[in-house]
C-alpha cells in the first residue's frame, strides 16, 4: 500500500473507537477550562497508541500535547473539546476532537517513513477563554512546521472561500454615585444612563461601519431597584472584523462610544479585556489545496463560491504565527447553524459520525501530500527555521524582550 493508503487504513481501523469517543465527549458537554473528562479520555487513547503525552501544558489543567515520531517535519493537529453554556456541543467540538485524534493516528502509522513528528495538541476553551492563545504564549506551537484542524458546519467549503473574523472582548464599567431616585435625584450620578448613552452611540455607529464589521453588547450589571440611581453599571461588548488593521480601527471607535457615555453623565469609566484577542483566520494555500483534493476524494463536494465566513476562533492566532488550516467539514443534511440546539443534536447524528471519519482522513492525507512533496516540504521547513518563537515575535511587535512579552502574557 502507498503511505496514503496505510494512513487511511489506520483511520478506518480506529473509526469505531473514534465514534465512541465522539459520543462520549458530546455527553460530557464540559465548559471552558473544565473539560477534565474529555481531555482524560483523549490522552488515554493517545497513550494506548504509543504517543508520549504531556498534560497541564501552559499551566492549563485540561491542555495537553501527545507526541509520536522524531522527524524534522512537525505537524500539530488541534483538538478542541469545550462545549457551550446551556446548549452543550452546539459547535460540534466532539467532532473536532475525534477527527483530530483520527488524523494523528493515521499520520503516526507513516511517521517514520515520511520523517514526521506528529503532535495532538489538546486546546481547551476555544468558545471563551482563548486556550490556543495561552498555549501560543507559552511556546506550545513554536516547534511546529504546520498546524491544522477541522470544524463542522452546514456545508463543505473550500478553505479558499471560508474564513473567520478577529474578535476583541471587553467589559466597560461605569461608576457614578447612588442616590434616592425620588427624594434626592440631583445628588446622583447615573451609571445606568451612561450605559444607555453608550449603547445608543453604538447603534448610530453601525450605519458607518463596513458590512464585514460586527458589534455586540449586553448590560451585565445595571442597577438593583427603581428607586435607587445606579452607582455601577457593567456592559460587556465585543468587536469583530476580518482584517486586523480594520479591527484596530473599529476597536477605537467603539471605545469612544463608551467614553461618550462617561462624558455625558459624569461617570468614571474603566474598560478591561475579558478574553484574549482572537485574530482573523488565514489559511495556508498549500495545505488548503491538499485538503481540498483529499476531501473531494472522500466524496465531499466543496463549495467554491460560498463559504462559511464569520464567527471567530483562536485558531486565527495560530494561523497568524505559522502555516495553518481550519476547513469546514459538513454535517450533511443539517438544517441548523452552529450554536443552536438543533446543531447540538445533529453533532450526535450519523452525519456527524461521517464528518469525524472524513475529516480525519482528509487531514491525514493532506498532510502526507504536503510532507511528501519535496519542494513544498523544503519551503515549509525553511519558513519554520526562520520563524521566531511566538514570545519573541510579540516582543518585536510591541517592543521589549521576549522575557518582557512573556511577563505581559
N, C-alpha and C positions, 0 to 999 in steps of 0.2 A: 504493500500500500504506500501511497505518497504520504508526505508529512501531513497534508491537509486531511486526507482520509483517516489517518491514525488519530489525529486530534478530534475529528468529528466522531469517530467510533468511541473515543473516551467520553465525549459529552453524552452520546446516546446511551452508553452503558450506565452513566450516572443519572440519567433522566428520572427514573422512579424516585430516587432519593432527593433529587433537586425539587421535584414537585411536592414531596412530603414536607420538605423544609419550607417551601414557599407557603404552603397551607398553615404550617405551624406558626411561622412569623406573622402571617396575616391574623391569626388568632391572638398572638401576644399583644399586638397593637400598642407597642410601647412608645412613649413620647420622647422628645429630645433629651439626650443625655441620660435617659433612664432605660435604654434598650439592653438590659443585662441578659435576659434570656435569649434574645435574638443574637447578640454578639457571641454568647457562650456556645450556642449550637453551631454557629458558623465556624468558630475556632476549633471546636471538637472535630468537625468534618475535615477541616484543613489538616489538622494533626494526623488524622487517620489516613490521609492521602500522602503523608510524608513531608508536609510543609513544616518548617520551623515557625512558631507563632510567638510574636511579642504582643503582650496586652498592655493596656494602660498607656498607649502611645500619646505623646504630647500632654501627659498628665490627665488624660480623659479616660475614665474607667471603662467606657464602652467603645473605645477606639482600639484597633489592632492592626498589625501587619503580619501576614503569613508569607513566607518566602520559600521558593523552590528553585534550585539551579544556581549556577555560578557564571553564566555567560556575560559578555560585555554589553549586550543589548537588554536593557532592563525595562520591562513593561509592568505598569501598575494598573490593575483593574479595580475601580472603586465600587465598593458595596455599600449601599445605603439601606437602612432598616428602621428608621424612625417613622412613626405614624402621626396623624393629625388629631388635635383635641376634638373629641366628640364624634368624629366620623371615621376614626381608625385609618386603615390603609387606603384612603381615598386618592392617594397619589401613586399607589402601586409599588411602594418600596420593597414589598416582599418579592415582587418580580425582579426588581433591580438587584437585590442581594443574591438571589439564587441564580439568575442569569450570569451575574459576575462570577459566582462560585463555579458554575459550569464552564465558563470561559477559561478560568485559570486551571481547572482540572484538565481541560483539553490541551492547553499550552504546556502544562507540566509533562504531558506524555511525550512531547517532542522537544523539550527544553535543551537537552544535551546535544541533540543533532543540530539544532538551529543556533546554539550559542546564546540561549536566553536565560535571564534571571526573571522569574515570574513572581509578582507580588500581588497578593489580595489585600487591598487596603480598606479596612473597615472604617467608614466615616460616619460618625453619629451626627444627629442634629442638623440635617440639611434644611428641614422646614423652617426651623427657627433656632438660631444659635451659631451657625457657621462653623460646623465641625471641620470642614476641609480648610477653612481659613486658619483656624487654630493649629491644625496639623501642618499646614504650609509654613506658618511662622516658626514652628518647632523643627523644621527641616525634614519632615517625613516624605516630601516629594523631591528632595534635592538630588537624589541619586537615580532618578528615573530618566529613561530615554523618551518614553511616551507614556501617556495615561489615557484611559478611556472607560466608559460605562455606557449603558443604555438606559432609556427611560420610557415607560409605557405611555401610550396616548391613544387617541381615537383613530389615528391613521399612521401608515408607514410613510415617512417623509425622507427624501434625500437630504443629508446633512447640509448641502449647499443652500437649501431654501428653508432651513429652520434655525432658530436661534433663541436667545433669551436676553432679557434686559438686565442691566445692573440695577441694584436697589440699595438705598440708604434708609435706615430706620432710626427714628429718634423719639424721645419724649420731650415735650415742651411744658415746663412747669411755670405757671403764673402765680405769683404770691402778692396778695393785696392785704386788706385789713378787714376783719369781720366787724359787723355792726348789726343792730336790730333793724330789719328792713322796713318796719313801720314807725318805730319810735325815734330812731336816730340814723336814717339812711345817709345823711350827709357826712357822717363820720366814717363811712365805709369806703373801701377801695375794692371794687368788684372784680374778682378774678374770673368769675363766670362770664362777665361782659367781655373781658379780654379774649377769652376763647371764642366767643361769638364773632367778635371783630376779625380775629384771625381766620376763622372758617369762612366768613363772607369774603375776605380778601382772597382766600384760596379759590373759592368758586368763581370770582371775577377773573382771576389769573388764568383759569383754564381756557378762556377764549383766545388767549395769545400764545398758547402752547402748541408745539407740533403734534401731529396725530400720534406719534410714537411715544409721547410722554405720558406718564401716569402719576397722579397724586391721590393718596387716600389718607383718611384720618378718622379718629373717633375720640370722644371725650371719655377718658378712663376714670377721672375723678372730677366731679362738677358741683359739689355742694352737698349739704346734709338736710336742709329744711328750707321751706319757702320764706320763713320769717328771719332768716339769717343770711346776710350778704356774704357770699363765699369768699374766704380768705385764700383759698388754694384751689386751683384747677389744673389738671394734667391732661394734655392732649397727646396721644400717640399718633405719629404720622410717618409716611414713607413716600419716597420719590423714586421713579423708575425711568430709565432710558436705555436705548441700545448702544449709544455712543458714550464713552467715558467723559469726553470734553463736554458734551451736552448735559450729561448727568451732573457734572460740577456746576454748570450754569444754572440748571434747574434747582439744584440744592440751595444755591444762594438766593434765588428769587423766592423760594418757599420760606426760607428763614426770615426774609423781610416781611412776609405776611404776619408771622408771629411777633416780630418786632413792632409792627403796626398796632397789634392788639395791646401790647405793653405800653406803647407810647400814648395811645388814645385813652387808656384807663388809669395810667399812673402805676401800674403793677410792675414788679420786678419779674424778669424772665430768665430762666436757665434752660438751655437746650442741651440734652445729653444723648449720645449714641446708645441705643439699646441692644444692637447686634452688630457684628462685623459687617462691613460693606461687602455686598456681592457684586462682582464685576461682570460686565457683559461677556457672553459666551463667544469664543472664537474656535471654529472647527479647523483642524489641520487638514489641508486639501488632500494630502497623500493618504491619510487614514480614512478620510471621507469617501474617496473613490474606492478604496479597497473594501470598505464596509458595504458600500452600495452594491458592488458586484457580489459580495458574499450573501447579502440579504436577498438579492434577486435570485441567487442560486437556491435559496431556501423557499422560493415560491412567494416572496414578498414583492408586491408591486409598489414601488416607491413613487410618491407624489413628487413631481418635478417642478411644479409651479406654485403650489400652495402648501406651505409647510406649517408646522405648529410653532408660531413665534409668539413671544410674550412670556410672562412669568419670569422667575429669576431662580438661579441656582448658584451655590458656592463652587460648583464645577467651573463656573466662569472664571473664578480666581485662579484655579489650576490651569485653565486654558490660556490665561494671560502670561503664565510663567513658563510653560513648556508645551510641546505639541500634544494636543488632546482631542478627544472626540466624545460627543454626547448625543448620539442619534436617538430618534423616536422609533420605537417598535410598537405596532398596533396591537391592541386587544381587539381583534377583529369582531365586528358586529356590535360593539358597544354604541349606545346612543347617548352616553353621558360623558361630559368633560371631566377631567381630573378635579379633585377637591369637591366632589359631590358624593352623597350617599350611594347613588347609583353606580358610580365608578368603583367605590369601595366593594360593592357586591360583585361587580364584574372582575375585580382583581383576584377573585377566587374561582373563576369560571374555567371551563375547558379552553376557551380562547386565551385566557391568561396563562394557562399551562403551555400552550403553543408559543406564546411570547417568551416564556422562560427558555424553552428549548431553542427557538430560532435566534433569540438574542445571544445566547451563549455560543451557538455555532457561528453566527455572523461575526461576533467579536474575535473569536479564536482564529477563524480563517482570515480575517482582515489583518490581524497582527502577523500571522505567518506570511501573508503576501508581502507585507512591507519589510519584515525582517529578512526574508529570503531574496529580496531584490537588492543586488549588490550596490547599485547606485543610491537607492533610497536609504538603505542601511548606513552607508558611509556618510551620507549627508546628515542623517539624524544623529549619528554618533559624534560627528564634528560639531553640530549645534550644541549637543549636550556638553562637550568638552569646553566650549566657550561660554557656557551659561553660568553666571554666578549663582551662588545659593540665594534662596528667597530673602533671607535676612539682609544679606549684602546688597541685593538689588533694591530692597526697600530703603536701606540706609543711603544708597546712592541717589535714590529719587527724592528723599526728604532731607538729605544732609546728615552728616554724622557717621559714626562707625556702625559696623554690623552688631557690635555689642549694645550700642545705644538703641538700635532698632529692636533688638530682642527685648530690651528692658521696656521700651514703649509698648511692644506687643503684649 
